[in-house]
Amino acid sequence: TTTVKGKREEIEIFEVLWQLDDDEDETILGMVSNPSAVQSDSSLELKYDDQVLSITQSGQKLAIGRDAKNDIVVDADESFASRNHANIEFTRGKFLLTDLSSNGTYIVMPDDKMTLLKRETAELIGPGKIGLGKSPKVQGGAIIYYRRMD
């Protein structure tokens, strides 16, 4: 599935396969659903302190930061976290984290590999940790735990 500008709902993608028969001057056409289309039952669970939220549908977006208007509100004394630090959105079958901050967002994936985003977007895979402006491997920062369920 994919989103298309001007459409509210996602549309299904198809792949058209064809092959020329060497013996005859004939084209064989077939249409199959996109095998890589993502199941609609994917969800992402996010936990920060006593807050637990999840993203379950395409187009749903969660805002993270110190501002009270965010979906996940981090402590006001977290000086490395911005007021509007990051967004997480489920789109085209992927959970995407977009950094909006001045200090960056750290992601620790299941293989313990860490990525720093600075005004960039990355896909969240498996269970992991998100650090707002500070590595989640270091004590004392705002750490959001996430878990993808497919």
DSSP file (Angstrom, degrees, kcal/mol; ACC not computed):
  #  RESIDUE AA STRUCTURE BP1 BP2  ACC     N-H-->O    O-->H-N    N-H-->O    O-->H-N    TCO  KAPPA ALPHA  PHI   PSI    X-CA   Y-CA   Z-CA
    1    1 A T              0   0    0      0, 0.0     2,-0.3     0, 0.0    11,-0.2   0.000 360.0 360.0 360.0 158.5    0.0    0.0    0.0
    2    2 A T  B     -A   11   0A   0      9,-2.0     9,-2.7    35,-0.0     2,-0.3  -0.984 360.0-110.8-153.1 160.7    1.0    3.6   -0.4
    3    3 A T        -     0   0    0     -2,-0.3     2,-0.4     7,-0.2     7,-0.1  -0.753  28.7-159.6 -94.1 145.9   -0.2    7.1    0.1
    4    4 A V    >   -     0   0    0      5,-0.4     3,-2.4    -2,-0.3    -2,-0.0  -0.987  27.6-104.7-128.1 134.2   -1.1    9.2   -2.9
    5    5 A K  T 3  S+     0   0    0     -2,-0.4     3,-0.1     1,-0.3     0, 0.0  -0.311 108.5  22.3 -56.9 131.5   -1.3   13.0   -2.9
    6    6 A G  T 3  S+     0   0    0      1,-0.3     2,-0.4     2,-0.0    -1,-0.3   0.312 103.7  99.7  92.7  -9.1   -4.9   14.1   -3.1
    7    7 A K    <   -     0   0    0     -3,-2.4    -1,-0.3     1,-0.1    -3,-0.2  -0.907  57.7-156.4-111.8 139.9   -6.3   10.8   -1.6
    8    8 A R  S    S+     0   0    0     -2,-0.4     2,-0.2    -3,-0.1    -1,-0.1   0.854  77.6  51.5 -80.6 -36.6   -7.2   10.3    2.0
    9    9 A E  S    S-     0   0    0      1,-0.1    -5,-0.4    -6,-0.0     2,-0.1  -0.668  91.9-102.2-103.5 156.0   -6.8    6.6    2.2
   10   10 A E        -     0   0    0     -2,-0.2     2,-0.3    -7,-0.1    -7,-0.2  -0.402  35.4-139.5 -69.4 152.3   -3.8    4.4    1.1
   11   11 A I  B     -A    2   0A   0     -9,-2.7    -9,-2.0    -2,-0.1     2,-0.3  -0.842  17.1-110.3-113.0 154.2   -4.2    2.6   -2.1
   12   12 A E        -     0   0    0     -2,-0.3     2,-0.4   -11,-0.2    21,-0.0  -0.624  29.0-141.0 -83.6 139.1   -3.1   -1.0   -2.9
   13   13 A I        -     0   0    0     -2,-0.3    21,-1.7    21,-0.1     2,-0.3  -0.791  14.9-164.3-101.2 142.2   -0.1   -1.4   -5.2
   14   14 A F  E     -B   33   0B   0     -2,-0.4     2,-0.5    19,-0.2    19,-0.2  -0.900  11.6-141.0-122.5 155.0    0.1   -4.1   -7.9
   15   15 A E  E     -B   32   0B   0     17,-2.5    17,-2.2    -2,-0.3     2,-0.6  -0.965  11.9-149.0-115.6 130.2    3.0   -5.5   -9.8
   16   16 A V  E     -B   31   0B   0     -2,-0.5     2,-0.4    15,-0.2    15,-0.2  -0.879  14.4-166.7-101.9 124.3    2.5   -6.4  -13.5
   17   17 A L  E     +B   30   0B   0     13,-2.2    13,-1.8    -2,-0.6     2,-0.3  -0.888  11.5 169.1-110.7 139.3    4.7   -9.3  -14.7
   18   18 A W  E     -B   29   0B   0     -2,-0.4     2,-0.3    11,-0.2    11,-0.2  -0.985  11.3-174.6-145.2 157.3    5.2  -10.1  -18.3
   19   19 A Q  E     -B   28   0B   0      9,-1.3     9,-1.9    -2,-0.3     2,-0.5  -0.988  24.4-124.8-150.9 145.3    7.4  -12.3  -20.4
   20   20 A L  E     -B   27   0B   0     -2,-0.3     2,-0.5     7,-0.2     7,-0.2  -0.768  25.1-129.7 -90.3 132.8    7.9  -12.9  -24.1
   21   21 A D        -     0   0    0      5,-1.8     5,-0.5    -2,-0.5     3,-0.2  -0.730  11.0-150.2 -81.7 123.2    7.5  -16.4  -25.3
   22   22 A D  S    S+     0   0    0     -2,-0.5    -1,-0.2     1,-0.2    -2,-0.0   0.833  93.9  50.8 -64.4 -33.2   10.6  -17.3  -27.4
   23   23 A D  S    S+     0   0    0     -3,-0.1     2,-0.3     3,-0.0    -1,-0.2   0.814 117.7  32.3 -76.8 -29.8    8.7  -19.7  -29.6
   24   24 A E  S    S-     0   0    0     -3,-0.2     2,-1.4     2,-0.2    -3,-0.1  -0.858  80.2-117.9-126.5 159.9    5.8  -17.4  -30.4
   25   25 A D  S    S+     0   0    0     -2,-0.3     2,-0.4    -5,-0.1    -3,-0.1  -0.472  75.6 120.1 -92.2  62.4    5.4  -13.7  -30.9
   26   26 A E        -     0   0    0     -2,-1.4    -5,-1.8    -5,-0.5     2,-0.5  -0.963  55.0-142.0-133.4 142.9    3.1  -13.5  -28.0
   27   27 A T  E     -B   20   0B   0     -2,-0.4     2,-0.6    -7,-0.2    -7,-0.2  -0.906  10.7-152.7-107.7 132.9    3.2  -11.6  -24.7
   28   28 A I  E     -B   19   0B   0     -9,-1.9    -9,-1.3    -2,-0.5     2,-0.4  -0.918  15.2-167.5-105.0 123.0    1.9  -13.1  -21.5
   29   29 A L  E     +B   18   0B   0     -2,-0.6     2,-0.3   -11,-0.2   -11,-0.2  -0.859  10.9 169.9-111.6 145.6    0.6  -10.7  -18.9
   30   30 A G  E     -B   17   0B   0    -13,-1.8   -13,-2.2    -2,-0.4     2,-0.4  -0.989  19.1-148.7-148.5 152.4   -0.3  -11.3  -15.3
   31   31 A M  E     +B   16   0B   0     -2,-0.3     2,-0.3   -15,-0.2   -15,-0.2  -0.988  18.3 175.1-127.1 130.7   -1.1   -9.1  -12.3
   32   32 A V  E     -B   15   0B   0    -17,-2.2   -17,-2.5    -2,-0.4    -2,-0.0  -0.951  36.1-101.0-130.8 151.2   -0.2  -10.0   -8.7
   33   33 A S  E     -B   14   0B   0     -2,-0.3   -19,-0.2   -19,-0.2   -21,-0.0  -0.351  54.1 -88.1 -64.2 151.3   -0.6   -8.1   -5.5
   34   34 A N    >   -     0   0    0    -21,-1.7     3,-1.6     1,-0.2    -1,-0.1  -0.489  35.6-153.6 -62.2 115.8    2.6   -6.5   -4.2
   35   35 A P  T 3  S+     0   0    0      0, 0.0    -1,-0.2     0, 0.0    -2,-0.1   0.703  91.4  58.1 -68.5 -17.5    4.2   -9.3   -2.1
   36   36 A S  T 3  S+     0   0    0      2,-0.1    -2,-0.1    -3,-0.0     2,-0.1   0.379  73.8 128.7 -93.8   6.4    6.0   -6.7    0.0
   37   37 A A    <   -     0   0    0     -3,-1.6     2,-0.2   -24,-0.1    56,-0.1  -0.382  61.5-120.0 -62.0 138.2    2.8   -5.0    1.2
   38   38 A V        -     0   0    0    -37,-0.1    -1,-0.1     1,-0.1    55,-0.1  -0.567  23.5-106.5 -87.1 142.4    2.8   -4.6    4.9
   39   39 A Q    >   -     0   0    0     -2,-0.2     3,-1.0     1,-0.1    -1,-0.1  -0.321  21.1-130.9 -62.7 145.9    0.1   -6.2    7.1
   40   40 A S  T 3  S+     0   0    0      1,-0.2    -1,-0.1    17,-0.0    18,-0.1   0.535  98.7  74.1 -78.0  -4.9   -2.4   -3.7    8.5
   41   41 A D  T 3   +     0   0    0    109,-0.2    -1,-0.2     2,-0.0     2,-0.2   0.230  66.8 123.4 -94.1  16.0   -2.0   -5.2   12.0
   42   42 A S    <   +     0   0    0     -3,-1.0     2,-0.3   108,-0.1   108,-0.2  -0.492  36.1 173.6 -71.0 144.0    1.5   -3.7   12.6
   43   43 A S  E     -C  149   0C   0    106,-2.3   106,-3.2    -2,-0.2     2,-0.4  -0.984  25.1-145.8-149.0 159.2    1.8   -1.5   15.6
   44   44 A L  E     -CD 148  55C   0     11,-2.0    11,-2.3    -2,-0.3     2,-0.4  -0.993  12.5-156.4-129.2 123.7    4.5    0.3   17.6
   45   45 A E  E     -CD 147  54C   0    102,-2.7   102,-2.0    -2,-0.4     2,-0.4  -0.863   9.3-167.3-101.9 133.2    4.4    0.7   21.3
   46   46 A L  E     -CD 146  53C   0      7,-3.5     7,-2.5    -2,-0.4     2,-0.4  -0.961   2.5-170.5-122.4 137.1    6.3    3.6   23.0
   47   47 A K  E     +CD 145  52C   0     98,-2.8    98,-2.7    -2,-0.4     2,-0.4  -0.988  12.6 166.6-133.6 127.0    7.0    3.9   26.7
   48   48 A Y  E >   - D   0  51C   0      3,-2.4     3,-3.0    -2,-0.4    96,-0.1  -0.964  69.7 -51.0-136.9 119.7    8.4    6.9   28.6
   49   49 A D  T 3  S-     0   0    0     -2,-0.4    25,-0.0    94,-0.4    95,-0.0  -0.341 125.2 -18.9  49.7-118.9    8.2    6.9   32.4
   50   50 A D  T 3  S+     0   0    0     -2,-0.1     2,-0.5    -3,-0.1    -1,-0.3   0.379 116.5 102.8 -97.4   4.9    4.5    6.1   33.1
   51   51 A Q  E <   +D   48   0C   0     -3,-3.0    -3,-2.4    22,-0.1     2,-0.4  -0.760  45.1 179.1 -90.2 129.8    3.3    7.0   29.6
   52   52 A V  E     +D   47   0C   0     -2,-0.5     2,-0.3    -5,-0.2    -5,-0.2  -0.985   9.4 163.9-130.5 121.1    2.5    4.2   27.2
   53   53 A L  E     -D   46   0C   0     -7,-2.5    -7,-3.5    -2,-0.4     2,-0.3  -0.897  15.8-158.6-131.0 160.6    1.3    5.0   23.7
   54   54 A S  E     -D   45   0C   0     -2,-0.3     2,-0.5    -9,-0.2    -9,-0.2  -0.989  13.6-143.3-141.5 153.9    1.0    3.1   20.4
   55   55 A I  E     +D   44   0C   0    -11,-2.3   -11,-2.0    -2,-0.3     3,-0.1  -0.969  30.3 157.0-112.1 126.0    0.7    3.8   16.7
   56   56 A T        +     0   0    0     -2,-0.5     2,-0.3   -13,-0.2    -1,-0.1   0.535  50.1  55.3-128.1 -11.5   -1.5    1.4   14.9
   57   57 A Q  S >  S-     0   0    0    -16,-0.1     3,-1.9    33,-0.0    33,-0.4  -0.938  84.2 -94.2-133.5 153.0   -2.8    3.0   11.8
   58   58 A S  T 3  S+     0   0    0     -2,-0.3    33,-0.2     1,-0.3     3,-0.1  -0.309 109.2  21.5 -61.4 138.2   -1.4    4.6    8.7
   59   59 A G  T 3  S+     0   0    0     31,-3.1    -1,-0.3     1,-0.3     2,-0.2   0.264  87.1 134.7  87.6 -12.0   -1.1    8.3    8.9
   60   60 A Q    <   -     0   0    0     -3,-1.9    30,-1.6    30,-0.3     2,-0.4  -0.523  36.1-167.1 -71.8 136.0   -1.1    8.4   12.7
   61   61 A K  E     -H   89   0D   0     -2,-0.2     2,-0.4    28,-0.2    28,-0.2  -0.983  12.4-160.0-130.2 136.8    1.6   10.7   14.1
   62   62 A L  E     -H   88   0D   0     26,-2.9    26,-2.3    -2,-0.4     2,-0.4  -0.961  11.6-148.5-114.9 132.8    2.9   11.0   17.6
   63   63 A A  E     -H   87   0D   0     -2,-0.4     9,-2.4    24,-0.2     8,-1.1  -0.808  11.8-163.4-100.4 141.9    4.8   14.2   18.7
   64   64 A I  E     +Hi  86  72D   0     22,-2.9    22,-1.9    -2,-0.4    21,-1.5  -0.976  33.5  86.9-127.2 136.1    7.5   14.0   21.3
   65   65 A G  E    S- i   0  73D   0      7,-2.0     9,-2.0    -2,-0.4    18,-0.3  -0.968  80.0 -71.7 164.4-173.6    9.1   16.8   23.3
   66   66 A R  S    S+     0   0    0     16,-1.8    17,-0.2    -2,-0.3    18,-0.1   0.707  91.5 102.0 -80.8 -21.8    9.0   19.0   26.4
   67   67 A D  S >  S-     0   0    0     16,-2.0     3,-1.8    15,-0.2    -2,-0.1  -0.394  77.0-129.9 -67.5 139.1    5.9   21.1   25.3
   68   68 A A  T 3  S+     0   0    0      1,-0.3    -1,-0.1    -2,-0.1     5,-0.1   0.660 103.2  68.8 -64.3 -16.7    2.7   20.0   27.0
   69   69 A K  T 3  S+     0   0    0      3,-0.1    -1,-0.3     2,-0.0    -6,-0.1   0.598  80.4 100.6 -78.5 -11.0    0.9   19.8   23.5
   70   70 A N  S <  S-     0   0    0     -3,-1.8     3,-0.2    13,-0.1    -6,-0.2  -0.302  77.3-129.4 -72.8 158.4    3.0   16.7   22.6
   71   71 A D  S    S+     0   0    0     -8,-1.1     2,-0.6     1,-0.3    -7,-0.2   0.894 106.2  37.4 -72.8 -42.5    1.7   13.2   22.8
   72   72 A I  E    S-i   64   0D   0     -9,-2.4    -7,-2.0   -25,-0.0     2,-0.6  -0.946  82.9-163.9-110.7 110.6    4.8   12.1   24.7
   73   73 A V  E     -i   65   0D   0     -2,-0.6    -7,-0.2    -3,-0.2     2,-0.2  -0.848   4.2-156.9 -99.8 116.8    5.7   14.9   27.1
   74   74 A V        -     0   0    0     -9,-2.0    -4,-0.1    -2,-0.6     4,-0.0  -0.545  39.3 -73.6 -89.2 159.6    9.2   14.5   28.5
   75   75 A D    >   -     0   0    0     -2,-0.2     3,-1.8     1,-0.1     6,-0.2  -0.177  36.2-129.9 -54.2 138.5   10.3   16.2   31.8
   76   76 A A  T 3  S+     0   0    0      1,-0.3    -1,-0.1    -3,-0.1   -10,-0.1   0.756 106.6  61.8 -62.4 -25.7   10.7   20.0   31.5
   77   77 A D  T 3  S+     0   0    0      1,-0.1     2,-1.7     2,-0.0    -1,-0.3   0.435  71.7 106.0 -83.9   2.6   14.1   19.7   33.2
   78   78 A E    X   -     0   0    0     -3,-1.8     3,-1.3     1,-0.2    -1,-0.1  -0.633  50.7-178.1 -78.7  86.9   15.5   17.5   30.3
   79   79 A S  T 3  S+     0   0    0     -2,-1.7    -1,-0.2     1,-0.3    62,-0.1   0.701  74.2  57.7 -67.5 -20.9   17.6   20.3   28.9
   80   80 A F  T 3  S+     0   0    0     52,-0.1     2,-0.4    -3,-0.1    23,-0.3   0.686  92.5  83.0 -82.1 -17.7   18.8   18.3   25.9
   81   81 A A  S <  S-     0   0    0     -3,-1.3     2,-0.1    -6,-0.2   -16,-0.1  -0.700  77.6-134.0 -87.8 137.3   15.3   17.6   24.7
   82   82 A S    >   -     0   0    0     -2,-0.4   -16,-1.8     1,-0.1     3,-0.6  -0.403  22.5-111.4 -83.1 163.7   13.6   20.3   22.6
   83   83 A R  T 3  S+     0   0    0      1,-0.3   -16,-2.0   -18,-0.3     2,-0.5   0.920 121.1  22.7 -60.4 -43.7   10.0   21.5   23.1
   84   84 A N  T 3  S+     0   0    0    -19,-0.2    -1,-0.3   -18,-0.1   -19,-0.2  -0.812  85.1 159.7-121.4  86.9    9.1   19.9   19.8
   85   85 A H    <   -     0   0    0    -21,-1.5    15,-3.3    -3,-0.6    16,-0.7   0.915  52.5 -19.4 -83.3 -47.3   11.8   17.3   19.5
   86   86 A A  E     -HJ  64  99D   0    -22,-1.9   -22,-2.9    13,-0.2     2,-0.3  -0.980  47.0-137.7-158.9 163.1   10.6   14.5   17.1
   87   87 A N  E     -HJ  63  98D   0     11,-2.1    11,-3.0    -2,-0.3     2,-0.4  -0.956   8.8-157.5-125.6 148.5    7.7   12.9   15.4
   88   88 A I  E     +HJ  62  97D   0    -26,-2.3   -26,-2.9    -2,-0.3     2,-0.4  -0.999  19.7 175.5-124.9 131.3    6.9    9.2   14.8
   89   89 A E  E     -HJ  61  96D   0      7,-2.4     7,-3.3    -2,-0.4     2,-0.7  -0.987  30.0-136.0-138.5 143.1    4.6    8.3   12.0
   90   90 A F  E     + J   0  95D   0    -30,-1.6   -31,-3.1   -33,-0.4     2,-0.4  -0.891  43.5 152.4 -97.6 112.4    3.3    5.1   10.4
   91   91 A T  E >   - J   0  94D   0      3,-2.6     3,-1.9    -2,-0.7    -2,-0.1  -0.999  59.2  -1.5-145.0 139.8    3.4    5.5    6.7
   92   92 A R  T 3  S-     0   0    0     -2,-0.4     3,-0.1     1,-0.3    -1,-0.1   0.832 129.3 -54.8  50.6  38.3    3.8    3.1    3.8
   93   93 A G  T 3  S+     0   0    0      1,-0.2     2,-0.4   -55,-0.1    -1,-0.3   0.598 118.0 103.3  77.9  11.3    4.2    0.2    6.1
   94   94 A K  E <   -J   91   0D   0     -3,-1.9    -3,-2.6   -56,-0.1     2,-0.8  -0.954  67.9-133.4-129.0 146.1    7.1    1.7    8.1
   95   95 A F  E     -J   90   0D   0     29,-0.4    29,-3.0    -2,-0.4     2,-0.5  -0.882  34.2-166.7 -95.0 112.8    7.4    3.4   11.5
   96   96 A L  E     -JK  89 123D   0     -7,-3.3    -7,-2.4    -2,-0.8     2,-0.5  -0.879  13.8-157.9-111.7 129.8    9.4    6.5   10.8
   97   97 A L  E     -JK  88 122D   0     25,-3.1    25,-2.2    -2,-0.5     2,-0.5  -0.907  10.2-166.1-102.5 128.5   11.1    8.8   13.4
   98   98 A T  E     -JK  87 121D   0    -11,-3.0   -11,-2.1    -2,-0.5     2,-0.3  -0.969  13.3-139.8-118.1 121.9   11.8   12.3   12.2
   99   99 A D  E     +J   86   0D   0     21,-2.6   -13,-0.2    -2,-0.5   -14,-0.1  -0.643  26.1 169.0 -80.1 132.9   14.1   14.5   14.3
  100  100 A L        +     0   0    0    -15,-3.3   -14,-0.2    -2,-0.3    -1,-0.1   0.238  46.1 103.9-120.4   7.0   13.0   18.2   14.6
  101  101 A S  S    S-     0   0    0    -16,-0.7    18,-0.1     1,-0.1     4,-0.1  -0.218  71.3-130.2 -95.1 175.2   15.5   19.2   17.3
  102  102 A S  S    S+     0   0    0      2,-0.1    -1,-0.1   -22,-0.1   -21,-0.1   0.681 108.0  45.2 -93.5 -22.0   18.7   21.2   17.6
  103  103 A N  S    S-     0   0    0    -23,-0.3    -1,-0.1     1,-0.2   -22,-0.1   0.533 107.8-124.5 -99.2  -7.6   20.5   18.4   19.7
  104  104 A G        -     0   0    0    -19,-0.1    29,-1.7    12,-0.1     2,-0.4  -0.080  15.2 -95.1  89.9 168.5   19.5   15.4   17.6
  105  105 A T  E     -FE 117 132C   0     12,-2.2    12,-3.1    27,-0.2     2,-0.4  -0.996  28.1-148.9-128.7 130.5   17.8   12.1   18.3
  106  106 A Y  E     -FE 116 131C   0     25,-2.8    25,-2.8    -2,-0.4     2,-0.4  -0.807   8.9-165.5-100.7 138.8   19.7    8.9   19.1
  107  107 A I  E     -FE 115 130C   0      8,-2.7     8,-2.5    -2,-0.4     2,-0.6  -0.992   5.2-162.9-123.7 128.3   18.2    5.5   18.2
  108  108 A V  E     -FE 114 129C   0     21,-2.8    21,-1.8    -2,-0.4     6,-0.2  -0.955  16.9-156.9-109.8 116.5   19.6    2.2   19.6
  109  109 A M    >   -     0   0    0      4,-2.4     3,-2.2    -2,-0.6    19,-0.1  -0.268  35.9 -90.3 -85.5 173.1   18.4   -0.7   17.5
  110  110 A P  T 3  S+     0   0    0      0, 0.0    18,-0.1     0, 0.0    -1,-0.1   0.791 126.1  59.1 -56.5 -30.5   18.2   -4.4   18.6
  111  111 A D  T 3  S-     0   0    0      2,-0.1     3,-0.1     1,-0.1    17,-0.1   0.330 118.4-112.3 -82.4  10.4   21.7   -5.1   17.5
  112  112 A D  S <  S+     0   0    0     -3,-2.2     2,-0.3     1,-0.3    -1,-0.1   0.550  71.1 144.3  69.5  11.0   22.9   -2.4   19.9
  113  113 A K        -     0   0    0      1,-0.0    -4,-2.4    -5,-0.0     2,-0.4  -0.652  39.8-145.8 -78.9 134.2   24.0   -0.2   16.9
  114  114 A M  E     -F  108   0C   0     -2,-0.3     2,-0.4    -6,-0.2    -6,-0.2  -0.854  13.8-169.4-108.5 138.9   23.3    3.5   17.6
  115  115 A T  E     -F  107   0C   0     -8,-2.5    -8,-2.7    -2,-0.4     2,-0.5  -0.974  10.9-148.8-124.2 138.0   22.3    6.1   15.0
  116  116 A L  E     -F  106   0C   0     -2,-0.4     2,-0.5   -10,-0.2   -10,-0.2  -0.936  12.0-161.9-107.4 124.2   22.2    9.9   15.5
  117  117 A L  E     -F  105   0C   0    -12,-3.1   -12,-2.2    -2,-0.5     2,-0.4  -0.891   9.8-177.3-104.4 132.7   19.6   11.8   13.5
  118  118 A K  S    S-     0   0    0     -2,-0.5     3,-0.1   -14,-0.2   -16,-0.1  -0.886  82.6 -30.2-129.2 100.9   19.9   15.5   13.0
  119  119 A R  S    S+     0   0    0     -2,-0.4     2,-0.2     1,-0.2   -19,-0.1   0.860 117.6 115.7  57.5  37.7   16.9   16.8   11.1
  120  120 A E        -     0   0    0      2,-0.0   -21,-2.6   -23,-0.0     2,-0.4  -0.737  61.5-124.6-127.5 174.0   16.7   13.4    9.4
  121  121 A T  E     +K   98   0D   0    -23,-0.2     2,-0.3    -2,-0.2   -23,-0.2  -0.963  25.5 175.1-125.0 141.3   14.2   10.5    9.3
  122  122 A A  E     -K   97   0D   0    -25,-2.2   -25,-3.1    -2,-0.4     2,-0.3  -0.986  31.6-110.7-143.2 153.0   14.9    6.8   10.1
  123  123 A E  E     -K   96   0D   0     -2,-0.3     2,-0.6   -27,-0.2   -27,-0.2  -0.649  26.8-132.1 -83.5 137.9   12.8    3.7   10.3
  124  124 A L        -     0   0    0    -29,-3.0   -29,-0.4    -2,-0.3     2,-0.4  -0.819  28.8-173.2 -90.9 122.6   12.3    2.1   13.7
  125  125 A I        -     0   0    0     -2,-0.6   -31,-0.0     2,-0.1    -2,-0.0  -0.947  44.5 -28.9-121.7 136.7   13.0   -1.6   13.6
  126  126 A G  S    S-     0   0    0     -2,-0.4    22,-0.3   -17,-0.1     2,-0.2  -0.037 105.6 -30.6  59.5-163.3   12.4   -4.2   16.3
  127  127 A P  S    S+     0   0    0      0, 0.0     2,-0.3     0, 0.0    20,-0.2  -0.615  82.4 129.6 -83.5 151.0   12.6   -3.2   20.0
  128  128 A G  E     - G   0 146C   0     18,-2.4    18,-2.6    -2,-0.2     2,-0.3  -0.953  47.5 -90.3-173.6-167.5   15.0   -0.4   20.9
  129  129 A K  E     -EG 108 145C   0    -21,-1.8   -21,-2.8    -2,-0.3     2,-0.4  -0.944  18.3-153.2-129.9 148.7   15.6    2.9   22.7
  130  130 A I  E     -EG 107 144C   0     14,-2.6    14,-2.8    -2,-0.3     2,-0.5  -0.990   9.6-161.1-121.8 126.8   15.3    6.6   21.6
  131  131 A G  E     -EG 106 143C   0    -25,-2.8   -25,-2.8    -2,-0.4     2,-1.0  -0.931  12.7-141.0-109.9 129.2   17.4    9.2   23.3
  132  132 A L  E    S-E  105   0C   0     10,-1.9    10,-0.4    -2,-0.5   -27,-0.2  -0.764  81.1 -28.9 -94.0 101.6   16.3   12.8   23.0
  133  133 A G  S    S+     0   0    0    -29,-1.7     2,-0.3    -2,-1.0    -1,-0.2   0.392 133.3  64.1  78.2  -4.3   19.4   15.0   22.6
  134  134 A K  S    S-     0   0    0      8,-0.2   -28,-0.3   -30,-0.1    -1,-0.1  -0.993  95.4 -92.4-150.3 145.6   21.6   12.5   24.5
  135  135 A S    >   -     0   0    0     -2,-0.3     3,-1.7     1,-0.2     6,-0.2  -0.358  25.6-139.4 -60.0 133.9   22.6    8.9   23.9
  136  136 A P  T 3  S+     0   0    0      0, 0.0    -1,-0.2     0, 0.0     4,-0.1   0.571 102.1  68.8 -71.2  -6.1   20.3    6.4   25.6
  137  137 A K  T 3  S+     0   0    0      2,-0.1     2,-0.4    -8,-0.1    -2,-0.1   0.552  90.2  76.4 -84.3  -7.8   23.4    4.5   26.6
  138  138 A V  S X  S-     0   0    0     -3,-1.7     3,-0.7     1,-0.0    -4,-0.0  -0.855  88.1-114.8-106.1 138.2   24.3    7.3   29.0
  139  139 A Q  T 3  S+     0   0    0     -2,-0.4    -2,-0.1     1,-0.2    -4,-0.1  -0.327  89.9  36.8 -66.3 148.7   22.5    7.8   32.3
  140  140 A G  T 3  S+     0   0    0      1,-0.3     2,-0.2    -4,-0.1    -1,-0.2   0.519  85.9 109.2  94.6   6.8   20.4   10.9   33.0
  141  141 A G  S <  S-     0   0    0     -3,-0.7     2,-0.7    -6,-0.2    -1,-0.3  -0.660  79.1 -88.2-109.9 169.5   18.7   11.5   29.6
  142  142 A A        -     0   0    0    -10,-0.4   -10,-1.9    -2,-0.2     2,-0.5  -0.673  49.8-172.1 -75.9 115.8   15.2   11.2   28.4
  143  143 A I  E     - G   0 131C   0     -2,-0.7     2,-0.5   -12,-0.2   -94,-0.4  -0.951  11.5-166.5-117.8 127.5   14.9    7.6   27.1
  144  144 A I  E     - G   0 130C   0    -14,-2.8   -14,-2.6    -2,-0.5     2,-0.4  -0.956  12.1-149.0-110.4 126.7   11.9    6.3   25.2
  145  145 A Y  E     -CG  47 129C   0    -98,-2.7   -98,-2.8    -2,-0.5     2,-0.3  -0.776  17.3-171.1 -93.9 137.2   11.6    2.6   24.8
  146  146 A Y  E     -CG  46 128C   0    -18,-2.6   -18,-2.4    -2,-0.4     2,-0.3  -0.941  12.7-171.7-130.7 155.3    9.9    1.3   21.7
  147  147 A R  E     -C   45   0C   0   -102,-2.0  -102,-2.7    -2,-0.3     2,-0.4  -0.949  13.6-148.1-146.3 120.6    8.7   -2.2   20.5
  148  148 A R  E     -C   44   0C   0     -2,-0.3     2,-0.5   -22,-0.3  -104,-0.2  -0.753  12.2-165.5 -91.3 133.7    7.4   -3.0   17.0
  149  149 A M  E      C   43   0C   0   -106,-3.2  -106,-2.3    -2,-0.4    -2,-0.0  -0.972 360.0 360.0-124.2 118.9    4.8   -5.7   16.8
  150  150 A D              0   0    0     -2,-0.5  -109,-0.2  -108,-0.2    -1,-0.1   0.366 360.0 360.0-112.4 360.0    4.0   -7.2   13.4
